[in-house]
Structure formats: C-alpha cells, structure tokens
Amino acid sequence: MKAGATDFLPKPVCDADLLRAIGLAFERAVQTRATRRELDWLRDRVDRLTPREREVMALVVTGLLNKRVASELGTVEQMIKALAGA
C-alpha cells in the first residue's frame, strides 16, 4: 500500500475482478493527475503575486471584508478591490 497499491486480489484472480481493479486504479490516477494539475496552476498564480498582493490575500482568505483589509493595510477599499481582483 505504501508503494501505491490500491487493492489486493487473491489468487487465482478472476478476470472481471482484475478489470474492475484496473478500472478503479485508472480512475483514481486520472483524478489525482487533474488535482495535481490544478494545484500546480494555483501555486503558479500565487508565486506570481506581488508582495502587496500577498499581504492582501493573507487577510482576504481569513474572511475579512475589503473595507477591513484596507483599514488593516492603511489604504482605501478601492485599492483592495483592485488588488484582490474583485
């Protein structure tokens, strides 16, 4: 399991069980690849943020409203909306 096994099949293996196990493993691999691709895309986007955009993001993701974020950073709400892409 540590090496990536997804199922155990007792011998002798029935063809239908083997095909089902292969199908499930393939579906998981496709989902994992899609998730990894999305995470890579998100990391790339975060990596391209300016330091100020990172400050804004750090506060926005905590749930603060734009007005409060602006207050925390000593700027105006319109600037936060522009930086946050709202």
PDB file of N, CA, C and O in Angstrom:
ATOM      1  N   MET A   1       0.830  -1.191   0.000  1.00  0.00           N
ATOM      2  CA  MET A   1       0.000   0.000   0.000  1.00  0.00           C
ATOM      3  C   MET A   1       0.873   1.253   0.000  1.00  0.00           C
ATOM      4  O   MET A   1       0.525   2.249  -0.635  1.00  0.00           O
ATOM      5  N   LYS A   2       1.996   1.213   0.701  1.00  0.00           N
ATOM      6  CA  LYS A   2       2.871   2.373   0.746  1.00  0.00           C
ATOM      7  C   LYS A   2       3.432   2.700  -0.634  1.00  0.00           C
ATOM      8  O   LYS A   2       3.705   3.863  -0.931  1.00  0.00           O
ATOM      9  N   ALA A   3       3.603   1.709  -1.459  1.00  0.00           N
ATOM     10  CA  ALA A   3       4.162   1.920  -2.797  1.00  0.00           C
ATOM     11  C   ALA A   3       3.095   2.288  -3.815  1.00  0.00           C
ATOM     12  O   ALA A   3       3.404   2.439  -4.997  1.00  0.00           O
ATOM     13  N   GLY A   4       1.851   2.437  -3.386  1.00  0.00           N
ATOM     14  CA  GLY A   4       0.804   2.873  -4.305  1.00  0.00           C
ATOM     15  C   GLY A   4      -0.226   1.822  -4.660  1.00  0.00           C
ATOM     16  O   GLY A   4      -1.060   2.051  -5.536  1.00  0.00           O
ATOM     17  N   ALA A   5      -0.188   0.673  -4.000  1.00  0.00           N
ATOM     18  CA  ALA A   5      -1.203  -0.338  -4.285  1.00  0.00           C
ATOM     19  C   ALA A   5      -2.574   0.189  -3.905  1.00  0.00           C
ATOM     20  O   ALA A   5      -2.725   0.865  -2.888  1.00  0.00           O
ATOM     21  N   THR A   6      -3.558  -0.113  -4.709  1.00  0.00           N
ATOM     22  CA  THR A   6      -4.912   0.362  -4.433  1.00  0.00           C
ATOM     23  C   THR A   6      -5.853  -0.761  -4.041  1.00  0.00           C
ATOM     24  O   THR A   6      -6.965  -0.506  -3.579  1.00  0.00           O
ATOM     25  N   ASP A   7      -5.419  -2.006  -4.221  1.00  0.00           N
ATOM     26  CA  ASP A   7      -6.303  -3.124  -3.932  1.00  0.00           C
ATOM     27  C   ASP A   7      -5.477  -4.399  -3.805  1.00  0.00           C
ATOM     28  O   ASP A   7      -4.356  -4.479  -4.308  1.00  0.00           O
ATOM     29  N   PHE A   8      -6.038  -5.380  -3.135  1.00  0.00           N
ATOM     30  CA  PHE A   8      -5.435  -6.701  -3.060  1.00  0.00           C
ATOM     31  C   PHE A   8      -6.364  -7.671  -3.769  1.00  0.00           C
ATOM     32  O   PHE A   8      -7.578  -7.645  -3.564  1.00  0.00           O
ATOM     33  N   LEU A   9      -5.792  -8.519  -4.597  1.00  0.00           N
ATOM     34  CA  LEU A   9      -6.584  -9.515  -5.314  1.00  0.00           C
ATOM     35  C   LEU A   9      -6.040 -10.896  -4.977  1.00  0.00           C
ATOM     36  O   LEU A   9      -4.879 -11.196  -5.252  1.00  0.00           O
ATOM     37  N   PRO A  10      -6.883 -11.738  -4.379  1.00  0.00           N
ATOM     38  CA  PRO A  10      -6.413 -13.088  -4.039  1.00  0.00           C
ATOM     39  C   PRO A  10      -6.275 -13.943  -5.298  1.00  0.00           C
ATOM     40  O   PRO A  10      -7.054 -13.808  -6.242  1.00  0.00           O
ATOM     41  N   LYS A  11      -5.293 -14.806  -5.299  1.00  0.00           N
ATOM     42  CA  LYS A  11      -5.098 -15.726  -6.423  1.00  0.00           C
ATOM     43  C   LYS A  11      -6.006 -16.935  -6.238  1.00  0.00           C
ATOM     44  O   LYS A  11      -6.251 -17.329  -5.097  1.00  0.00           O
ATOM     45  N   PRO A  12      -6.495 -17.515  -7.262  1.00  0.00           N
ATOM     46  CA  PRO A  12      -6.413 -17.057  -8.647  1.00  0.00           C
ATOM     47  C   PRO A  12      -7.334 -15.848  -8.855  1.00  0.00           C
ATOM     48  O   PRO A  12      -8.400 -15.748  -8.248  1.00  0.00           O
ATOM     49  N   VAL A  13      -6.901 -14.949  -9.716  1.00  0.00           N
ATOM     50  CA  VAL A  13      -7.633 -13.708  -9.954  1.00  0.00           C
ATOM     51  C   VAL A  13      -8.670 -13.925 -11.054  1.00  0.00           C
ATOM     52  O   VAL A  13      -8.364 -14.417 -12.140  1.00  0.00           O
ATOM     53  N   CYS A  14      -9.884 -13.549 -10.741  1.00  0.00           N
ATOM     54  CA  CYS A  14     -10.975 -13.591 -11.717  1.00  0.00           C
ATOM     55  C   CYS A  14     -10.777 -12.422 -12.687  1.00  0.00           C
ATOM     56  O   CYS A  14     -10.454 -11.313 -12.259  1.00  0.00           O
ATOM     57  N   ASP A  15     -10.966 -12.658 -13.978  1.00  0.00           N
ATOM     58  CA  ASP A  15     -10.777 -11.611 -14.983  1.00  0.00           C
ATOM     59  C   ASP A  15     -11.610 -10.368 -14.676  1.00  0.00           C
ATOM     60  O   ASP A  15     -11.122  -9.245 -14.800  1.00  0.00           O
ATOM     61  N   ALA A  16     -12.846 -10.566 -14.282  1.00  0.00           N
ATOM     62  CA  ALA A  16     -13.737  -9.438 -14.001  1.00  0.00           C
ATOM     63  C   ALA A  16     -13.215  -8.614 -12.823  1.00  0.00           C
ATOM     64  O   ALA A  16     -13.257  -7.384 -12.857  1.00  0.00           O
ATOM     65  N   ASP A  17     -12.724  -9.290 -11.782  1.00  0.00           N
ATOM     66  CA  ASP A  17     -12.176  -8.578 -10.621  1.00  0.00           C
ATOM     67  C   ASP A  17     -10.922  -7.789 -11.001  1.00  0.00           C
ATOM     68  O   ASP A  17     -10.724  -6.663 -10.547  1.00  0.00           O
ATOM     69  N   LEU A  18     -10.083  -8.395 -11.838  1.00  0.00           N
ATOM     70  CA  LEU A  18      -8.865  -7.728 -12.270  1.00  0.00           C
ATOM     71  C   LEU A  18      -9.202  -6.486 -13.102  1.00  0.00           C
ATOM     72  O   LEU A  18      -8.623  -5.420 -12.894  1.00  0.00           O
ATOM     73  N   LEU A  19     -10.125  -6.627 -14.028  1.00  0.00           N
ATOM     74  CA  LEU A  19     -10.523  -5.487 -14.861  1.00  0.00           C
ATOM     75  C   LEU A  19     -11.156  -4.374 -14.026  1.00  0.00           C
ATOM     76  O   LEU A  19     -10.916  -3.193 -14.275  1.00  0.00           O
ATOM     77  N   ARG A  20     -11.967  -4.757 -13.033  1.00  0.00           N
ATOM     78  CA  ARG A  20     -12.585  -3.767 -12.156  1.00  0.00           C
ATOM     79  C   ARG A  20     -11.512  -3.016 -11.370  1.00  0.00           C
ATOM     80  O   ARG A  20     -11.570  -1.791 -11.258  1.00  0.00           O
ATOM     81  N   ALA A  21     -10.537  -3.739 -10.827  1.00  0.00           N
ATOM     82  CA  ALA A  21      -9.463  -3.129 -10.048  1.00  0.00           C
ATOM     83  C   ALA A  21      -8.619  -2.193 -10.920  1.00  0.00           C
ATOM     84  O   ALA A  21      -8.230  -1.111 -10.479  1.00  0.00           O
ATOM     85  N   ILE A  22      -8.343  -2.607 -12.139  1.00  0.00           N
ATOM     86  CA  ILE A  22      -7.574  -1.770 -13.060  1.00  0.00           C
ATOM     87  C   ILE A  22      -8.374  -0.513 -13.398  1.00  0.00           C
ATOM     88  O   ILE A  22      -7.818   0.585 -13.427  1.00  0.00           O
ATOM     89  N   GLY A  23      -9.652  -0.665 -13.650  1.00  0.00           N
ATOM     90  CA  GLY A  23     -10.509   0.480 -13.961  1.00  0.00           C
ATOM     91  C   GLY A  23     -10.553   1.484 -12.825  1.00  0.00           C
ATOM     92  O   GLY A  23     -10.445   2.689 -13.055  1.00  0.00           O
ATOM     93  N   LEU A  24     -10.711   0.996 -11.596  1.00  0.00           N
ATOM     94  CA  LEU A  24     -10.735   1.885 -10.431  1.00  0.00           C
ATOM     95  C   LEU A  24      -9.392   2.596 -10.240  1.00  0.00           C
ATOM     96  O   LEU A  24      -9.351   3.789  -9.936  1.00  0.00           O
ATOM     97  N   ALA A  25      -8.314   1.863 -10.419  1.00  0.00           N
ATOM     98  CA  ALA A  25      -6.986   2.468 -10.275  1.00  0.00           C
ATOM     99  C   ALA A  25      -6.768   3.538 -11.342  1.00  0.00           C
ATOM    100  O   ALA A  25      -6.186   4.587 -11.067  1.00  0.00           O
ATOM    101  N   PHE A  26      -7.234   3.269 -12.548  1.00  0.00           N
ATOM    102  CA  PHE A  26      -7.096   4.242 -13.632  1.00  0.00           C
ATOM    103  C   PHE A  26      -7.899   5.502 -13.319  1.00  0.00           C
ATOM    104  O   PHE A  26      -7.407   6.613 -13.517  1.00  0.00           O
ATOM    105  N   GLU A  27      -9.134   5.340 -12.829  1.00  0.00           N
ATOM    106  CA  GLU A  27      -9.962   6.499 -12.461  1.00  0.00           C
ATOM    107  C   GLU A  27      -9.285   7.330 -11.383  1.00  0.00           C
ATOM    108  O   GLU A  27      -9.272   8.559 -11.459  1.00  0.00           O
ATOM    109  N   ARG A  28      -8.723   6.666 -10.383  1.00  0.00           N
ATOM    110  CA  ARG A  28      -8.029   7.394  -9.316  1.00  0.00           C
ATOM    111  C   ARG A  28      -6.820   8.148  -9.865  1.00  0.00           C
ATOM    112  O   ARG A  28      -6.551   9.279  -9.461  1.00  0.00           O
ATOM    113  N   ALA A  29      -6.094   7.515 -10.790  1.00  0.00           N
ATOM    114  CA  ALA A  29      -4.922   8.157 -11.380  1.00  0.00           C
ATOM    115  C   ALA A  29      -5.326   9.402 -12.165  1.00  0.00           C
ATOM    116  O   ALA A  29      -4.644  10.424 -12.099  1.00  0.00           O
ATOM    117  N   VAL A  30      -6.419   9.323 -12.902  1.00  0.00           N
ATOM    118  CA  VAL A  30      -6.902  10.469 -13.670  1.00  0.00           C
ATOM    119  C   VAL A  30      -7.298  11.598 -12.719  1.00  0.00           C
ATOM    120  O   VAL A  30      -6.959  12.757 -12.958  1.00  0.00           O
ATOM    121  N   GLN A  31      -8.013  11.265 -11.643  1.00  0.00           N
ATOM    122  CA  GLN A  31      -8.422  12.284 -10.669  1.00  0.00           C
ATOM    123  C   GLN A  31      -7.215  12.907  -9.979  1.00  0.00           C
ATOM    124  O   GLN A  31      -7.165  14.122  -9.784  1.00  0.00           O
ATOM    125  N   THR A  32      -6.257  12.090  -9.615  1.00  0.00           N
ATOM    126  CA  THR A  32      -5.046  12.581  -8.958  1.00  0.00           C
ATOM    127  C   THR A  32      -4.275  13.509  -9.880  1.00  0.00           C
ATOM    128  O   THR A  32      -3.777  14.549  -9.451  1.00  0.00           O
ATOM    129  N   ARG A  33      -4.179  13.134 -11.138  1.00  0.00           N
ATOM    130  CA  ARG A  33      -3.467  13.967 -12.107  1.00  0.00           C
ATOM    131  C   ARG A  33      -4.171  15.312 -12.282  1.00  0.00           C
ATOM    132  O   ARG A  33      -3.513  16.351 -12.345  1.00  0.00           O
ATOM    133  N   ALA A  34      -5.492  15.301 -12.361  1.00  0.00           N
ATOM    134  CA  ALA A  34      -6.261  16.547 -12.509  1.00  0.00           C
ATOM    135  C   ALA A  34      -6.084  17.437 -11.280  1.00  0.00           C
ATOM    136  O   ALA A  34      -5.908  18.648 -11.407  1.00  0.00           O
ATOM    137  N   THR A  35      -6.132  16.839 -10.103  1.00  0.00           N
ATOM    138  CA  THR A  35      -5.942  17.600  -8.866  1.00  0.00           C
ATOM    139  C   THR A  35      -4.545  18.195  -8.811  1.00  0.00           C
ATOM    140  O   THR A  35      -4.377  19.358  -8.443  1.00  0.00           O
ATOM    141  N   ARG A  36      -3.553  17.414  -9.172  1.00  0.00           N
ATOM    142  CA  ARG A  36      -2.167  17.893  -9.166  1.00  0.00           C
ATOM    143  C   ARG A  36      -1.989  19.037 -10.163  1.00  0.00           C
ATOM    144  O   ARG A  36      -1.298  20.015  -9.875  1.00  0.00           O
ATOM    145  N   ARG A  37      -2.610  18.913 -11.330  1.00  0.00           N
ATOM    146  CA  ARG A  37      -2.519  19.964 -12.339  1.00  0.00           C
ATOM    147  C   ARG A  37      -3.145  21.269 -11.827  1.00  0.00           C
ATOM    148  O   ARG A  37      -2.599  22.353 -12.030  1.00  0.00           O
ATOM    149  N   GLU A  38      -4.294  21.144 -11.162  1.00  0.00           N
ATOM    150  CA  GLU A  38      -4.964  22.323 -10.608  1.00  0.00           C
ATOM    151  C   GLU A  38      -4.126  22.962  -9.503  1.00  0.00           C
ATOM    152  O   GLU A  38      -4.007  24.186  -9.447  1.00  0.00           O
ATOM    153  N   LEU A  39      -3.547  22.145  -8.627  1.00  0.00           N
ATOM    154  CA  LEU A  39      -2.698  22.679  -7.560  1.00  0.00           C
ATOM    155  C   LEU A  39      -1.459  23.366  -8.123  1.00  0.00           C
ATOM    156  O   LEU A  39      -1.041  24.406  -7.616  1.00  0.00           O
ATOM    157  N   ASP A  40      -0.874  22.791  -9.165  1.00  0.00           N
ATOM    158  CA  ASP A  40       0.279  23.419  -9.805  1.00  0.00           C
ATOM    159  C   ASP A  40      -0.102  24.773 -10.388  1.00  0.00           C
ATOM    160  O   ASP A  40       0.655  25.736 -10.275  1.00  0.00           O
ATOM    161  N   TRP A  41      -1.280  24.847 -11.015  1.00  0.00           N
ATOM    162  CA  TRP A  41      -1.770  26.094 -11.584  1.00  0.00           C
ATOM    163  C   TRP A  41      -1.960  27.143 -10.486  1.00  0.00           C
ATOM    164  O   TRP A  41      -1.569  28.299 -10.653  1.00  0.00           O
ATOM    165  N   LEU A  42      -2.562  26.736  -9.361  1.00  0.00           N
ATOM    166  CA  LEU A  42      -2.775  27.660  -8.249  1.00  0.00           C
ATOM    167  C   LEU A  42      -1.450  28.129  -7.653  1.00  0.00           C
ATOM    168  O   LEU A  42      -1.283  29.314  -7.365  1.00  0.00           O
ATOM    169  N   ARG A  43      -0.513  27.206  -7.469  1.00  0.00           N
ATOM    170  CA  ARG A  43       0.804  27.584  -6.931  1.00  0.00           C
ATOM    171  C   ARG A  43       1.500  28.580  -7.853  1.00  0.00           C
ATOM    172  O   ARG A  43       2.123  29.535  -7.391  1.00  0.00           O
ATOM    173  N   ASP A  44       1.389  28.349  -9.154  1.00  0.00           N
ATOM    174  CA  ASP A  44       1.991  29.258 -10.119  1.00  0.00           C
ATOM    175  C   ASP A  44       1.381  30.648 -10.000  1.00  0.00           C
ATOM    176  O   ASP A  44       2.094  31.651 -10.041  1.00  0.00           O
ATOM    177  N   ARG A  45       0.063  30.707  -9.852  1.00  0.00           N
ATOM    178  CA  ARG A  45      -0.607  32.002  -9.704  1.00  0.00           C
ATOM    179  C   ARG A  45      -0.155  32.706  -8.423  1.00  0.00           C
ATOM    180  O   ARG A  45       0.113  33.908  -8.442  1.00  0.00           O
ATOM    181  N   VAL A  46      -0.068  31.979  -7.328  1.00  0.00           N
ATOM    182  CA  VAL A  46       0.361  32.571  -6.059  1.00  0.00           C
ATOM    183  C   VAL A  46       1.815  33.029  -6.162  1.00  0.00           C
ATOM    184  O   VAL A  46       2.170  34.087  -5.641  1.00  0.00           O
ATOM    185  N   ASP A  47       2.643  32.250  -6.821  1.00  0.00           N
ATOM    186  CA  ASP A  47       4.058  32.611  -6.970  1.00  0.00           C
ATOM    187  C   ASP A  47       4.241  33.923  -7.733  1.00  0.00           C
ATOM    188  O   ASP A  47       5.237  34.621  -7.541  1.00  0.00           O
ATOM    189  N   ARG A  48       3.286  34.256  -8.596  1.00  0.00           N
ATOM    190  CA  ARG A  48       3.402  35.476  -9.400  1.00  0.00           C
ATOM    191  C   ARG A  48       2.814  36.712  -8.723  1.00  0.00           C
ATOM    192  O   ARG A  48       2.854  37.804  -9.291  1.00  0.00           O
ATOM    193  N   LEU A  49       2.267  36.554  -7.514  1.00  0.00           N
ATOM    194  CA  LEU A  49       1.714  37.705  -6.804  1.00  0.00           C
ATOM    195  C   LEU A  49       2.832  38.641  -6.348  1.00  0.00           C
ATOM    196  O   LEU A  49       3.933  38.207  -6.008  1.00  0.00           O
ATOM    197  N   THR A  50       2.520  39.922  -6.351  1.00  0.00           N
ATOM    198  CA  THR A  50       3.461  40.899  -5.802  1.00  0.00           C
ATOM    199  C   THR A  50       3.419  40.797  -4.275  1.00  0.00           C
ATOM    200  O   THR A  50       2.484  40.221  -3.720  1.00  0.00           O
ATOM    201  N   PRO A  51       4.410  41.344  -3.605  1.00  0.00           N
ATOM    202  CA  PRO A  51       4.374  41.321  -2.136  1.00  0.00           C
ATOM    203  C   PRO A  51       3.100  41.960  -1.572  1.00  0.00           C
ATOM    204  O   PRO A  51       2.539  41.464  -0.595  1.00  0.00           O
ATOM    205  N   ARG A  52       2.649  43.047  -2.176  1.00  0.00           N
ATOM    206  CA  ARG A  52       1.433  43.710  -1.689  1.00  0.00           C
ATOM    207  C   ARG A  52       0.212  42.835  -1.923  1.00  0.00           C
ATOM    208  O   ARG A  52      -0.668  42.760  -1.065  1.00  0.00           O
ATOM    209  N   GLU A  53       0.147  42.173  -3.070  1.00  0.00           N
ATOM    210  CA  GLU A  53      -0.970  41.268  -3.345  1.00  0.00           C
ATOM    211  C   GLU A  53      -0.980  40.111  -2.349  1.00  0.00           C
ATOM    212  O   GLU A  53      -2.047  39.645  -1.946  1.00  0.00           O
ATOM    213  N   ARG A  54       0.187  39.654  -1.957  1.00  0.00           N
ATOM    214  CA  ARG A  54       0.277  38.582  -0.948  1.00  0.00           C
ATOM    215  C   ARG A  54      -0.261  39.057   0.401  1.00  0.00           C
ATOM    216  O   ARG A  54      -0.944  38.311   1.103  1.00  0.00           O
ATOM    217  N   GLU A  55       0.055  40.307   0.754  1.00  0.00           N
ATOM    218  CA  GLU A  55      -0.478  40.873   2.005  1.00  0.00           C
ATOM    219  C   GLU A  55      -2.004  40.894   1.969  1.00  0.00           C
ATOM    220  O   GLU A  55      -2.670  40.501   2.927  1.00  0.00           O
ATOM    221  N   VAL A  56      -2.538  41.358   0.853  1.00  0.00           N
ATOM    222  CA  VAL A  56      -3.993  41.429   0.695  1.00  0.00           C
ATOM    223  C   VAL A  56      -4.590  40.023   0.753  1.00  0.00           C
ATOM    224  O   VAL A  56      -5.576  39.791   1.452  1.00  0.00           O
ATOM    225  N   MET A  57      -3.997  39.100   0.025  1.00  0.00           N
ATOM    226  CA  MET A  57      -4.511  37.729   0.007  1.00  0.00           C
ATOM    227  C   MET A  57      -4.527  37.120   1.402  1.00  0.00           C
ATOM    228  O   MET A  57      -5.492  36.460   1.787  1.00  0.00           O
ATOM    229  N   ALA A  58      -3.455  37.344   2.158  1.00  0.00           N
ATOM    230  CA  ALA A  58      -3.361  36.776   3.505  1.00  0.00           C
ATOM    231  C   ALA A  58      -4.521  37.235   4.383  1.00  0.00           C
ATOM    232  O   ALA A  58      -5.006  36.472   5.218  1.00  0.00           O
ATOM    233  N   LEU A  59      -4.963  38.464   4.202  1.00  0.00           N
ATOM    234  CA  LEU A  59      -6.076  38.968   5.008  1.00  0.00           C
ATOM    235  C   LEU A  59      -7.433  38.554   4.422  1.00  0.00           C
ATOM    236  O   LEU A  59      -8.365  38.239   5.162  1.00  0.00           O
ATOM    237  N   VAL A  60      -7.531  38.558   3.106  1.00  0.00           N
ATOM    238  CA  VAL A  60      -8.802  38.196   2.463  1.00  0.00           C
ATOM    239  C   VAL A  60      -9.171  36.746   2.772  1.00  0.00           C
ATOM    240  O   VAL A  60     -10.334  36.450   3.049  1.00  0.00           O
ATOM    241  N   VAL A  61      -8.201  35.846   2.726  1.00  0.00           N
ATOM    242  CA  VAL A  61      -8.513  34.437   2.957  1.00  0.00           C
ATOM    243  C   VAL A  61      -8.928  34.150   4.398  1.00  0.00           C
ATOM    244  O   VAL A  61      -9.463  33.081   4.690  1.00  0.00           O
ATOM    245  N   THR A  62      -8.681  35.101   5.296  1.00  0.00           N
ATOM    246  CA  THR A  62      -9.152  34.910   6.668  1.00  0.00           C
ATOM    247  C   THR A  62     -10.619  35.287   6.805  1.00  0.00           C
ATOM    248  O   THR A  62     -11.239  35.066   7.845  1.00  0.00           O
ATOM    249  N   GLY A  63     -11.168  35.867   5.722  1.00  0.00           N
ATOM    250  CA  GLY A  63     -12.590  36.201   5.749  1.00  0.00           C
ATOM    251  C   GLY A  63     -12.878  37.673   5.986  1.00  0.00           C
ATOM    252  O   GLY A  63     -14.039  38.073   6.077  1.00  0.00           O
ATOM    253  N   LEU A  64     -11.835  38.479   6.085  1.00  0.00           N
ATOM    254  CA  LEU A  64     -12.056  39.911   6.304  1.00  0.00           C
ATOM    255  C   LEU A  64     -12.688  40.546   5.066  1.00  0.00           C
ATOM    256  O   LEU A  64     -12.392  40.159   3.936  1.00  0.00           O
ATOM    257  N   LEU A  65     -13.547  41.509   5.293  1.00  0.00           N
ATOM    258  CA  LEU A  65     -14.145  42.256   4.201  1.00  0.00           C
ATOM    259  C   LEU A  65     -13.123  43.234   3.638  1.00  0.00           C
ATOM    260  O   LEU A  65     -12.175  43.607   4.329  1.00  0.00           O
ATOM    261  N   ASN A  66     -13.309  43.650   2.392  1.00  0.00           N
ATOM    262  CA  ASN A  66     -12.374  44.573   1.738  1.00  0.00           C
ATOM    263  C   ASN A  66     -12.146  45.831   2.560  1.00  0.00           C
ATOM    264  O   ASN A  66     -11.020  46.319   2.660  1.00  0.00           O
ATOM    265  N   LYS A  67     -13.203  46.350   3.141  1.00  0.00           N
ATOM    266  CA  LYS A  67     -13.090  47.579   3.935  1.00  0.00           C
ATOM    267  C   LYS A  67     -12.151  47.364   5.122  1.00  0.00           C
ATOM    268  O   LYS A  67     -11.331  48.227   5.434  1.00  0.00           O
ATOM    269  N   ARG A  68     -12.274  46.224   5.775  1.00  0.00           N
ATOM    270  CA  ARG A  68     -11.435  45.907   6.935  1.00  0.00           C
ATOM    271  C   ARG A  68      -9.982  45.657   6.504  1.00  0.00           C
ATOM    272  O   ARG A  68      -9.044  46.072   7.185  1.00  0.00           O
ATOM    273  N   VAL A  69      -9.815  44.980   5.375  1.00  0.00           N
ATOM    274  CA  VAL A  69      -8.470  44.736   4.849  1.00  0.00           C
ATOM    275  C   VAL A  69      -7.793  46.069   4.552  1.00  0.00           C
ATOM    276  O   VAL A  69      -6.625  46.272   4.884  1.00  0.00           O
ATOM    277  N   ALA A  70      -8.540  46.975   3.921  1.00  0.00           N
ATOM    278  CA  ALA A  70      -7.999  48.303   3.619  1.00  0.00           C
ATOM    279  C   ALA A  70      -7.574  49.012   4.891  1.00  0.00           C
ATOM    280  O   ALA A  70      -6.509  49.628   4.941  1.00  0.00           O
ATOM    281  N   SER A  71      -8.394  48.927   5.901  1.00  0.00           N
ATOM    282  CA  SER A  71      -8.075  49.562   7.177  1.00  0.00           C
ATOM    283  C   SER A  71      -6.802  48.958   7.777  1.00  0.00           C
ATOM    284  O   SER A  71      -5.926  49.681   8.254  1.00  0.00           O
ATOM    285  N   GLU A  72      -6.712  47.630   7.748  1.00  0.00           N
ATOM    286  CA  GLU A  72      -5.536  46.937   8.302  1.00  0.00           C
ATOM    287  C   GLU A  72      -4.247  47.337   7.572  1.00  0.00           C
ATOM    288  O   GLU A  72      -3.185  47.444   8.185  1.00  0.00           O
ATOM    289  N   LEU A  73      -4.354  47.557   6.257  1.00  0.00           N
ATOM    290  CA  LEU A  73      -3.172  47.855   5.454  1.00  0.00           C
ATOM    291  C   LEU A  73      -2.957  49.347   5.225  1.00  0.00           C
ATOM    292  O   LEU A  73      -2.006  49.751   4.555  1.00  0.00           O
ATOM    293  N   GLY A  74      -3.850  50.162   5.788  1.00  0.00           N
ATOM    294  CA  GLY A  74      -3.692  51.607   5.664  1.00  0.00           C
ATOM    295  C   GLY A  74      -3.905  52.128   4.260  1.00  0.00           C
ATOM    296  O   GLY A  74      -3.173  53.005   3.801  1.00  0.00           O
ATOM    297  N   THR A  75      -4.898  51.596   3.578  1.00  0.00           N
ATOM    298  CA  THR A  75      -5.198  52.032   2.220  1.00  0.00           C
ATOM    299  C   THR A  75      -6.708  52.147   2.060  1.00  0.00           C
ATOM    300  O   THR A  75      -7.447  52.054   3.040  1.00  0.00           O
ATOM    301  N   VAL A  76      -7.164  52.347   0.841  1.00  0.00           N
ATOM    302  CA  VAL A  76      -8.596  52.508   0.594  1.00  0.00           C
ATOM    303  C   VAL A  76      -9.182  51.219   0.033  1.00  0.00           C
ATOM    304  O   VAL A  76      -8.472  50.396  -0.544  1.00  0.00           O
ATOM    305  N   GLU A  77     -10.492  51.062   0.213  1.00  0.00           N
ATOM    306  CA  GLU A  77     -11.181  49.850  -0.210  1.00  0.00           C
ATOM    307  C   GLU A  77     -11.038  49.600  -1.714  1.00  0.00           C
ATOM    308  O   GLU A  77     -10.913  48.452  -2.140  1.00  0.00           O
ATOM    309  N   GLN A  78     -11.056  50.666  -2.519  1.00  0.00           N
ATOM    310  CA  GLN A  78     -10.945  50.508  -3.966  1.00  0.00           C
ATOM    311  C   GLN A  78      -9.602  49.850  -4.350  1.00  0.00           C
ATOM    312  O   GLN A  78      -9.542  49.062  -5.294  1.00  0.00           O
ATOM    313  N   MET A  79      -8.545  50.177  -3.618  1.00  0.00           N
ATOM    314  CA  MET A  79      -7.253  49.580  -3.890  1.00  0.00           C
ATOM    315  C   MET A  79      -7.273  48.082  -3.580  1.00  0.00           C
ATOM    316  O   MET A  79      -6.694  47.280  -4.313  1.00  0.00           O
ATOM    317  N   ILE A  80      -7.937  47.721  -2.502  1.00  0.00           N
ATOM    318  CA  ILE A  80      -8.028  46.304  -2.129  1.00  0.00           C
ATOM    319  C   ILE A  80      -8.829  45.546  -3.184  1.00  0.00           C
ATOM    320  O   ILE A  80      -8.460  44.441  -3.581  1.00  0.00           O
ATOM    321  N   LYS A  81      -9.926  46.150  -3.633  1.00  0.00           N
ATOM    322  CA  LYS A  81     -10.724  45.505  -4.688  1.00  0.00           C
ATOM    323  C   LYS A  81      -9.891  45.302  -5.950  1.00  0.00           C
ATOM    324  O   LYS A  81      -9.989  44.262  -6.601  1.00  0.00           O
ATOM    325  N   ALA A  82      -9.079  46.286  -6.290  1.00  0.00           N
ATOM    326  CA  ALA A  82      -8.237  46.160  -7.481  1.00  0.00           C
ATOM    327  C   ALA A  82      -7.179  45.071  -7.294  1.00  0.00           C
ATOM    328  O   ALA A  82      -6.938  44.281  -8.207  1.00  0.00           O
ATOM    329  N   LEU A  83      -6.552  45.024  -6.130  1.00  0.00           N
ATOM    330  CA  LEU A  83      -5.524  44.030  -5.862  1.00  0.00           C
ATOM    331  C   LEU A  83      -6.102  42.617  -5.737  1.00  0.00           C
ATOM    332  O   LEU A  83      -5.470  41.638  -6.134  1.00  0.00           O
ATOM    333  N   ALA A  84      -7.327  42.529  -5.171  1.00  0.00           N
ATOM    334  CA  ALA A  84      -7.947  41.226  -4.964  1.00  0.00           C
ATOM    335  C   ALA A  84      -8.668  40.740  -6.216  1.00  0.00           C
ATOM    336  O   ALA A  84      -9.136  39.602  -6.260  1.00  0.00           O
ATOM    337  N   GLY A  85      -8.760  41.583  -7.221  1.00  0.00           N
ATOM    338  CA  GLY A  85      -9.411  41.170  -8.448  1.00  0.00           C
ATOM    339  C   GLY A  85     -10.916  41.154  -8.347  1.00  0.00           C
ATOM    340  O   GLY A  85     -11.580  40.493  -9.146  1.00  0.00           O
ATOM    341  N   ALA A  86     -11.483  41.882  -7.361  1.00  0.00           N
ATOM    342  CA  ALA A  86     -12.933  41.894  -7.180  1.00  0.00           C
ATOM    343  C   ALA A  86     -13.600  42.825  -8.156  1.00  0.00           C
ATOM    344  O   ALA A  86     -14.823  42.959  -8.145  1.00  0.00           O
TER     345      ALA A  86
END
